[in-house]
């Protein structure tokens, strides 16, 4: 009981500390550095030991040795419960998720592991990561009929006219590019969204397109590009600039790193997004034919601040129950980075359950925090797929292999000369003879005769006697059938007694 209470206190400390640290993620996938879970876990384990310094039950044990002992003992807690989830081999999925109540969170997806099954969904753990943004975006332009006028093009690879929306347990793709002929003309170059291509997207409440991306900076740049494209659309199609507002260029720069935002209702009420803020600065070139000011979004100013909220693209994997099925459904289930909180909980439960097993000797358990995971890895990330890597099963699951083939090199000693056993010649009469000698009356036992008669009723009614005997005649006519049924019942009862013995 004391150990269980200690576990609850430590778990509460772990969860409370986990919300106080965030990991800063580079702006591009090419800038990320990954480490396998089997290599990351010992580092996080050692970081927690060094921070807490709670001592050891084996002074000669190094942190690495204590980790290996706790790892081995923790495998015995949930043996084979989830052994098939990562494939045919024994992997970290076989037992670790069960110890931490079965919840694995990555950047935009979540896996829930139960007894022999998995479920997955688009989900973002609030407070897990902060994202860097590219330092600046500069508009491109070509000269038109009016000198120095900019004609801007949007980022087509990240812009789509259908939006993936979760409806119940299915993802549907809703057309957003509808309305007037002008609106349809604006979307003529925009493609439909391709399922499985991206993991983030953004759409303004009134926009007719979405901006999808795998790197958040691409979503931000696409949003800015489309914003300027809409503002210059009239000029691009008429060859004139009636509002005299597109002379010059713009530059967009991030105000801060992207941080976790509150719920974004138009996607999913329960999906947490990422908020990005950027500022836009405009340059304009005075010309004798135009009014020397720049008008943007009805703000008579040279600076404009805006926000976008990027959310995970919803995903559903019908019928998927194992990890390989989810990878086939959506690569995010394999390629995304585990959140620091998930990493800390995995190592924490490994440490807790392993260290409290009888026979463990090493460093005393201490709660593993999110800060331990971030500090130990130094910016390195761990992919979900590394939990499915093959690892050594516990000894009681390992196949037993004999030391040598039967009879090879084994000394059985001298032959004792025992002959081949045989059967005695015994008949039934000799077996029953002792029984007849003890109970000679059994030889003369008989069941005896038995006679029965169908009861006839003759009640007195209204001063006369009325006899009821029709039932006897009816039953007598079915004597053979009732006899067969009675015989069958007794045979069944006899078989029951014999077989039960």
C-alpha positions as CSV (number, residue, x, y, z in Angstrom):
1,X,0.0,0.0,0.0
2,X,2.8,2.4,0.9
3,X,4.5,1.7,-2.4
4,X,1.2,2.3,-4.3
5,X,0.7,5.7,-2.6
6,X,4.3,6.6,-3.4
7,X,3.6,5.8,-7.0
8,X,0.6,8.1,-7.1
9,X,2.5,11.0,-5.6
10,X,5.4,10.5,-8.0
11,X,3.0,10.2,-10.9
12,X,1.3,13.5,-9.9
13,X,4.7,15.2,-9.7
14,X,5.6,13.9,-13.1
15,X,2.4,15.2,-14.7
16,X,2.6,18.6,-13.0
17,X,6.2,19.1,-14.0
18,X,5.5,18.0,-17.6
19,X,3.4,21.0,-18.4
20,X,6.2,23.4,-17.5
21,X,8.6,22.5,-20.3
22,X,8.3,22.8,-24.1
23,X,10.6,21.6,-26.8
24,X,11.6,24.0,-29.6
25,X,11.3,22.3,-32.9
26,X,13.3,23.5,-36.0
27,X,11.4,25.1,-38.8
28,X,12.3,22.5,-41.4
29,X,12.2,18.7,-41.3
30,X,15.7,18.6,-42.8
31,X,17.0,20.4,-39.7
32,X,15.6,17.9,-37.2
33,X,17.8,15.3,-35.5
34,X,16.3,12.0,-34.4
35,X,17.4,9.3,-31.9
36,X,15.9,5.9,-31.4
37,X,14.0,5.2,-28.2
38,X,16.4,2.4,-27.2
39,X,19.2,5.0,-27.1
40,X,17.1,7.9,-25.7
41,X,15.6,6.0,-22.8
42,X,18.9,5.4,-20.9
43,X,19.9,9.1,-21.3
44,X,16.5,10.2,-19.8
45,X,16.9,7.6,-17.1
46,X,20.4,8.9,-16.2
47,X,19.2,12.6,-16.3
48,X,16.5,11.8,-13.7
49,X,19.0,10.0,-11.4
50,X,21.5,12.8,-11.6
51,X,18.8,15.4,-10.8
52,X,17.3,13.6,-7.9
53,X,20.3,11.9,-6.4
54,X,18.2,9.6,-4.2
55,X,20.9,6.9,-3.8
56,X,21.2,3.3,-4.8
57,X,20.7,-0.2,-3.3
58,X,23.8,-1.4,-5.2
59,X,26.7,1.0,-4.9
60,X,28.6,-0.7,-7.7
61,X,25.7,-0.2,-10.2
62,X,26.2,2.4,-12.9
63,X,23.1,4.3,-14.2
64,X,23.3,2.2,-17.4
65,X,23.3,-1.0,-15.3
66,X,20.4,0.2,-13.2
67,X,18.5,1.1,-16.4
68,X,19.1,-2.4,-17.9
69,X,17.9,-4.1,-14.8
70,X,14.8,-1.9,-14.5
71,X,14.1,-2.5,-18.2
72,X,14.3,-6.3,-17.9
73,X,12.1,-6.4,-14.7
74,X,9.5,-4.0,-16.2
75,X,8.9,-6.5,-19.1
76,X,7.4,-9.0,-16.6
77,X,4.6,-6.6,-15.6
78,X,2.6,-6.8,-18.8
79,X,3.9,-9.9,-20.6
80,X,2.3,-10.7,-23.9
81,X,-0.7,-8.5,-23.3
82,X,0.1,-6.4,-26.4
83,X,2.8,-8.5,-28.0
84,X,1.3,-8.4,-31.4
85,X,0.7,-4.7,-31.7
86,X,4.1,-3.9,-33.1
87,X,4.2,-6.9,-35.4
88,X,5.3,-10.4,-34.9
89,X,8.4,-9.5,-32.9
90,X,8.6,-8.5,-29.2
91,X,8.9,-4.7,-29.2
92,X,8.5,-1.8,-26.8
93,X,4.9,-1.7,-27.9
94,X,4.5,-5.1,-26.3
95,X,4.5,-3.8,-22.7
96,X,5.5,-0.2,-22.2
97,X,2.3,1.5,-23.4
98,X,0.3,-0.7,-21.0
99,X,2.3,0.4,-18.0
100,X,1.5,4.1,-18.8
101,X,-2.2,3.5,-19.3
102,X,-1.9,3.1,-23.0
103,X,-1.7,6.6,-24.4
104,X,1.0,7.6,-26.9
105,X,1.0,11.2,-28.1
106,X,3.0,12.6,-31.1
107,X,2.8,16.0,-32.9
108,X,-0.6,15.6,-34.5
109,X,-1.7,12.0,-33.8
110,X,-2.4,9.9,-30.8
111,X,-2.3,6.1,-30.3
112,X,-4.3,4.4,-27.6
113,X,-3.1,0.9,-26.7
114,X,-5.5,-1.5,-25.0
115,X,-5.5,-5.3,-24.4
116,X,-4.5,-6.5,-27.9
117,X,-5.9,-3.5,-29.8
118,X,-5.1,0.1,-30.8
119,X,-7.1,3.1,-31.8
120,X,-5.8,6.3,-33.4
121,X,-6.9,9.8,-34.1
122,X,-5.7,13.3,-35.0
123,X,-5.0,14.9,-31.6
124,X,-2.5,17.5,-30.4
125,X,-1.2,17.5,-26.8
126,X,-1.2,21.1,-25.7
127,X,2.0,22.5,-24.5
128,X,4.3,19.9,-26.1
129,X,6.2,21.8,-28.8
130,X,7.1,25.3,-29.9
131,X,7.9,25.7,-33.6
132,X,10.4,28.1,-35.2
133,X,9.4,30.0,-38.3
134,X,11.5,31.1,-41.2
135,X,12.8,34.6,-40.6
136,X,11.2,36.4,-43.5
137,X,9.1,36.0,-46.7
138,X,9.6,38.5,-49.5
139,X,7.1,39.0,-52.3
140,X,7.9,38.3,-55.9
141,X,6.8,40.5,-58.7
142,X,6.9,41.2,-62.4
143,X,6.4,44.6,-64.1
144,X,3.1,45.3,-65.7
145,X,1.5,48.0,-67.8
146,X,2.0,50.4,-64.9
147,X,5.7,50.7,-63.9
148,X,6.8,48.8,-60.8
149,X,3.4,47.3,-60.2
150,X,3.5,43.8,-58.5
151,X,1.6,40.8,-59.8
152,X,1.7,38.2,-57.1
153,X,1.2,34.4,-57.4
154,X,0.1,32.1,-54.6
155,X,2.0,29.0,-53.4
156,X,0.0,26.4,-55.4
157,X,1.7,23.3,-53.8
158,X,0.2,24.2,-50.4
159,X,-3.2,25.6,-51.4
160,X,-6.3,23.4,-52.0
161,X,-9.9,23.9,-52.6
162,X,-11.3,21.0,-50.6
163,X,-11.0,20.6,-46.8
164,X,-10.7,17.4,-44.8
165,X,-13.4,17.5,-42.1
166,X,-14.0,14.8,-39.5
167,X,-17.7,13.8,-39.4
168,X,-18.3,11.2,-36.7
169,X,-15.9,8.4,-37.5
170,X,-15.2,9.4,-41.1
171,X,-13.2,12.0,-42.9
172,X,-15.0,13.8,-45.7
173,X,-13.6,16.3,-48.2
174,X,-15.8,19.4,-48.4
175,X,-15.6,21.7,-51.4
176,X,-14.8,25.3,-50.2
177,X,-14.4,27.0,-53.6
178,X,-18.0,27.8,-54.4
179,X,-20.0,31.0,-55.2
180,X,-19.7,33.6,-57.9
181,X,-18.0,33.2,-61.3
182,X,-15.2,35.5,-60.0
183,X,-14.7,33.2,-57.0
184,X,-14.6,30.2,-59.2
185,X,-12.1,31.9,-61.5
186,X,-9.8,32.6,-58.5
187,X,-9.8,28.8,-57.7
188,X,-9.2,27.7,-61.3
189,X,-5.6,26.9,-60.6
190,X,-6.2,25.3,-57.2
191,X,-6.2,21.5,-56.9
192,X,-8.2,19.2,-54.6
193,X,-6.6,18.1,-51.4
194,X,-4.8,14.8,-51.7
195,X,-5.4,12.5,-48.7
196,X,-2.3,11.5,-46.8
197,X,-0.1,14.3,-48.2
198,X,0.1,16.7,-45.2
199,X,-0.3,16.7,-41.5
200,X,-1.2,20.5,-40.8
201,X,-3.6,22.9,-42.4
202,X,-5.2,26.3,-41.9
203,X,-8.3,28.0,-43.3
204,X,-9.7,31.3,-42.4
205,X,-13.3,31.4,-41.5
206,X,-14.4,32.9,-44.8
207,X,-11.7,31.6,-47.1
208,X,-12.5,29.3,-50.0
209,X,-9.2,27.4,-49.9
210,X,-7.1,25.7,-47.2
211,X,-3.3,25.9,-46.7
212,X,-1.9,22.5,-46.0
213,X,1.7,21.7,-45.0
214,X,4.1,19.3,-43.3
215,X,6.3,22.2,-42.1
216,X,4.4,25.0,-40.3
217,X,6.4,27.7,-42.0
218,X,4.9,26.5,-45.4
219,X,1.4,27.0,-44.1
220,X,2.3,30.5,-42.9
221,X,3.9,31.4,-46.2
222,X,1.0,30.0,-48.2
223,X,-1.5,31.9,-46.2
224,X,0.4,35.2,-46.8
225,X,0.8,34.3,-50.5
226,X,-2.9,33.7,-50.9
227,X,-3.7,36.9,-49.0
228,X,-1.7,39.0,-51.4
229,X,-3.0,37.0,-54.4
230,X,-6.5,37.9,-53.6
231,X,-5.6,41.6,-53.2
232,X,-3.9,41.7,-56.6
233,X,-6.4,39.5,-58.4
234,X,-8.2,42.4,-60.1
235,X,-5.0,43.8,-61.4
236,X,-3.8,40.4,-62.7
237,X,-7.0,40.0,-64.7
238,X,-7.8,43.5,-66.0
239,X,-4.3,44.9,-66.5
240,X,-5.1,48.0,-64.4
241,X,-4.9,48.9,-60.7
242,X,-8.1,50.9,-60.1
243,X,-7.5,51.2,-56.3
244,X,-3.8,52.3,-56.7
245,X,-2.7,50.1,-53.9
246,X,-0.2,47.6,-55.3
247,X,2.9,49.7,-56.0
248,X,5.8,48.2,-54.0
249,X,6.5,44.9,-52.2
250,X,5.8,43.4,-48.8
251,X,7.9,41.5,-46.3
252,X,6.5,39.1,-43.7
253,X,8.4,38.2,-40.6
254,X,7.4,36.0,-37.6
255,X,6.7,37.9,-34.3
256,X,7.4,34.8,-32.1
257,X,7.7,31.1,-32.4
258,X,4.5,29.2,-33.0
259,X,2.9,28.1,-29.7
260,X,0.0,25.9,-28.7
261,X,-3.3,27.7,-29.1
262,X,-6.8,27.1,-27.5
263,X,-9.4,25.1,-29.4
264,X,-10.2,26.0,-33.0
265,X,-13.9,25.4,-33.3
266,X,-14.3,25.1,-37.1
267,X,-12.0,22.1,-37.3
268,X,-12.8,20.0,-34.2
269,X,-14.0,21.2,-30.8
270,X,-11.4,19.0,-29.1
271,X,-8.4,19.5,-31.3
272,X,-5.8,21.9,-30.1
273,X,-3.9,23.9,-32.7
274,X,-0.8,25.9,-33.1
275,X,-0.9,29.7,-33.1
276,X,1.5,31.7,-35.3
277,X,1.8,35.4,-35.4
278,X,3.5,37.4,-38.2
279,X,4.0,41.0,-39.1
280,X,3.8,42.5,-42.6
281,X,5.8,45.5,-43.7
282,X,5.0,47.2,-47.0
283,X,7.2,49.3,-49.2
284,X,5.7,51.5,-51.9
285,X,7.2,53.7,-54.7
286,X,5.7,57.1,-55.2
287,X,4.5,57.9,-58.7
288,X,3.0,61.0,-60.2
289,X,0.0,59.1,-61.4
290,X,-1.0,57.6,-58.0
291,X,-1.8,58.6,-54.5
292,X,1.4,57.9,-52.5
293,X,-0.1,55.5,-49.9
294,X,-0.7,51.8,-49.5
295,X,-4.0,50.4,-48.6
296,X,-4.2,46.8,-47.3
297,X,-7.2,45.0,-45.8
298,X,-8.9,48.4,-45.2
299,X,-6.1,49.5,-42.8
300,X,-4.5,52.8,-43.9
301,X,-1.1,51.7,-42.5
302,X,2.2,50.4,-43.6
303,X,2.3,47.6,-41.0
304,X,-0.2,44.8,-40.5
305,X,-0.2,42.1,-37.9
306,X,-2.1,38.8,-38.4
307,X,-2.5,35.4,-36.8
308,X,-3.1,32.0,-38.2
309,X,-4.0,28.8,-36.2
310,X,-2.6,25.6,-37.8
311,X,-4.5,22.4,-36.8
312,X,-3.8,18.6,-37.4
313,X,-5.5,17.2,-40.5
314,X,-8.0,14.7,-39.2
315,X,-7.3,11.0,-39.8
316,X,-9.4,7.8,-39.4
317,X,-8.1,4.3,-40.0
318,X,-11.2,2.0,-40.4
319,X,-10.6,-1.5,-39.0
320,X,-7.1,-0.9,-37.9
321,X,-6.1,-2.7,-34.7
322,X,-2.3,-3.0,-34.9
323,X,0.5,-0.6,-35.3
324,X,1.4,-1.7,-38.9
325,X,-2.1,-1.0,-39.9
326,X,-1.9,2.6,-38.8
327,X,1.4,3.1,-40.6
328,X,-0.3,1.9,-43.8
329,X,-3.2,4.2,-43.2
330,X,-1.2,7.3,-42.5
331,X,2.6,7.7,-42.3
332,X,2.2,10.2,-39.4
333,X,1.8,7.2,-37.0
334,X,5.4,6.2,-37.7
335,X,7.2,9.4,-38.7
336,X,6.1,11.9,-36.1
337,X,8.0,12.8,-33.0
338,X,6.8,11.6,-29.6
339,X,6.0,14.5,-27.3
340,X,8.5,15.1,-24.4
341,X,5.7,14.3,-21.9
342,X,5.1,10.9,-23.5
343,X,8.9,10.1,-23.5
344,X,9.1,11.1,-19.8
345,X,6.1,8.9,-18.9
346,X,7.5,5.9,-20.8
347,X,10.8,6.0,-19.0
348,X,9.1,6.9,-15.7
349,X,6.9,3.8,-15.8
350,X,9.7,1.6,-16.9
351,X,11.8,2.9,-13.9
352,X,8.9,2.6,-11.4
353,X,7.6,-0.9,-12.2
354,X,11.1,-2.3,-12.9
355,X,12.7,-1.0,-9.7
356,X,9.9,-2.3,-7.4
357,X,10.1,-5.8,-8.6
358,X,11.7,-8.3,-6.2
359,X,15.3,-8.8,-7.1
360,X,16.0,-5.3,-8.5
361,X,19.2,-3.7,-7.2
362,X,20.3,-0.3,-8.4
363,X,19.4,3.3,-8.2
364,X,16.3,4.2,-6.2
365,X,13.3,5.2,-8.2
366,X,12.7,8.9,-8.8
367,X,9.9,10.4,-11.0
368,X,11.0,11.2,-14.5
369,X,9.9,14.7,-15.7
370,X,9.4,16.3,-19.1
371,X,12.4,18.5,-18.3
372,X,14.5,15.4,-17.9
373,X,13.5,14.2,-21.3
374,X,14.2,17.6,-23.0
375,X,17.5,18.2,-21.2
376,X,18.8,14.7,-21.8
377,X,18.2,14.7,-25.5
378,X,19.4,18.2,-26.3
379,X,17.0,18.9,-29.1
380,X,16.9,15.4,-30.5
381,X,13.5,13.9,-31.3
382,X,12.2,10.3,-31.0
383,X,9.9,8.9,-33.7
384,X,6.9,6.8,-32.8
385,X,8.3,4.1,-35.1
386,X,11.2,3.4,-32.8
387,X,8.8,2.0,-30.2
388,X,8.0,-0.8,-32.8
389,X,11.7,-1.8,-33.0
390,X,12.5,-5.4,-32.0
391,X,13.9,-5.9,-28.5
392,X,14.9,-8.8,-26.4
393,X,11.9,-10.5,-24.8
394,X,11.9,-11.4,-21.1
395,X,13.5,-14.7,-20.1
396,X,10.1,-16.5,-19.5
397,X,9.0,-15.6,-23.0
398,X,12.3,-16.6,-24.7
399,X,12.2,-20.1,-26.3
400,X,13.9,-22.8,-24.3
401,X,16.7,-24.5,-26.3
402,X,18.2,-27.7,-25.0
403,X,21.9,-27.8,-24.3
404,X,22.4,-30.7,-26.7
405,X,20.4,-33.2,-28.7
406,X,18.7,-36.0,-26.7
407,X,21.3,-38.8,-26.0
408,X,24.2,-36.9,-27.4
409,X,27.2,-37.2,-25.0
410,X,25.1,-38.2,-22.0
411,X,26.6,-40.9,-19.6
412,X,23.7,-43.0,-18.2
413,X,26.0,-45.3,-16.1
414,X,26.0,-49.1,-16.0
415,X,23.0,-51.1,-17.4
416,X,21.1,-52.4,-14.3
417,X,19.8,-55.4,-16.3
418,X,16.1,-54.8,-15.8
419,X,14.1,-57.0,-18.1
420,X,11.2,-56.0,-20.3
421,X,8.0,-55.9,-18.2
422,X,5.1,-58.3,-19.0
423,X,1.3,-58.6,-18.3
424,X,-0.1,-61.3,-15.9
425,X,-2.6,-63.8,-17.2
426,X,-5.7,-62.8,-15.3
427,X,-9.4,-63.6,-16.2
428,X,-12.7,-62.1,-14.9
429,X,-13.6,-65.0,-12.7
430,X,-10.4,-64.6,-10.6
431,X,-11.0,-60.9,-10.2
432,X,-14.6,-61.5,-8.9
433,X,-13.8,-64.5,-6.7
434,X,-12.8,-62.4,-3.6
435,X,-16.1,-60.5,-3.9
436,X,-18.3,-63.6,-4.1
437,X,-16.4,-65.0,-1.0
438,X,-17.2,-61.9,1.1
439,X,-20.8,-61.6,-0.1
440,X,-22.2,-65.0,-1.1
441,X,-25.8,-63.6,-1.0
442,X,-25.0,-61.5,-4.1
443,X,-25.2,-64.7,-6.2
444,X,-28.9,-65.2,-5.3
445,X,-29.9,-61.5,-5.6
446,X,-33.0,-60.7,-7.8
447,X,-35.1,-57.7,-8.3
448,X,-38.4,-59.5,-7.7
449,X,-41.8,-59.2,-9.2
450,X,-43.7,-55.9,-9.5
451,X,-47.3,-55.3,-10.4
452,X,-49.0,-52.0,-10.9
453,X,-52.4,-50.8,-11.9
454,X,-53.7,-47.6,-13.4
455,X,-55.7,-45.6,-10.8
456,X,-59.4,-45.2,-11.6
457,X,-61.5,-42.5,-10.0
458,X,-65.2,-42.9,-9.1
459,X,-66.4,-39.7,-7.4
460,X,-70.1,-39.4,-6.3
461,X,-71.8,-36.5,-8.1
462,X,-75.5,-35.6,-7.9
463,X,-76.4,-38.8,-6.1
464,X,-74.7,-41.1,-8.5
465,X,-71.2,-42.5,-9.0
466,X,-69.2,-41.4,-12.1
467,X,-66.2,-43.4,-13.1
468,X,-63.1,-41.9,-14.8
469,X,-61.0,-44.5,-16.6
470,X,-60.5,-43.1,-20.1
471,X,-56.9,-41.9,-19.2
472,X,-56.0,-45.5,-18.4
473,X,-57.1,-46.6,-21.8
474,X,-55.1,-43.7,-23.4
475,X,-51.9,-44.5,-21.5
476,X,-52.2,-48.2,-22.1
477,X,-52.3,-47.6,-25.8
478,X,-48.9,-45.7,-25.6
479,X,-47.2,-48.3,-23.3
480,X,-44.5,-49.2,-25.9
481,X,-43.6,-45.5,-26.4
482,X,-43.4,-44.7,-22.7
483,X,-41.3,-47.9,-22.2
484,X,-38.8,-46.8,-24.8
485,X,-38.6,-43.3,-23.3
486,X,-38.0,-44.7,-19.8
487,X,-35.3,-47.0,-21.1
488,X,-33.6,-44.1,-22.9
489,X,-33.7,-42.1,-19.7
490,X,-32.1,-44.8,-17.6
491,X,-29.4,-45.5,-20.1
492,X,-28.6,-41.7,-20.2
493,X,-28.5,-41.7,-16.4
494,X,-26.2,-44.7,-16.3
495,X,-23.8,-43.1,-18.9
496,X,-23.7,-39.9,-16.9
497,X,-22.7,-41.8,-13.7
498,X,-20.0,-43.8,-15.5
499,X,-18.6,-40.9,-17.5
500,X,-18.6,-38.6,-14.5
501,X,-16.5,-41.2,-12.5
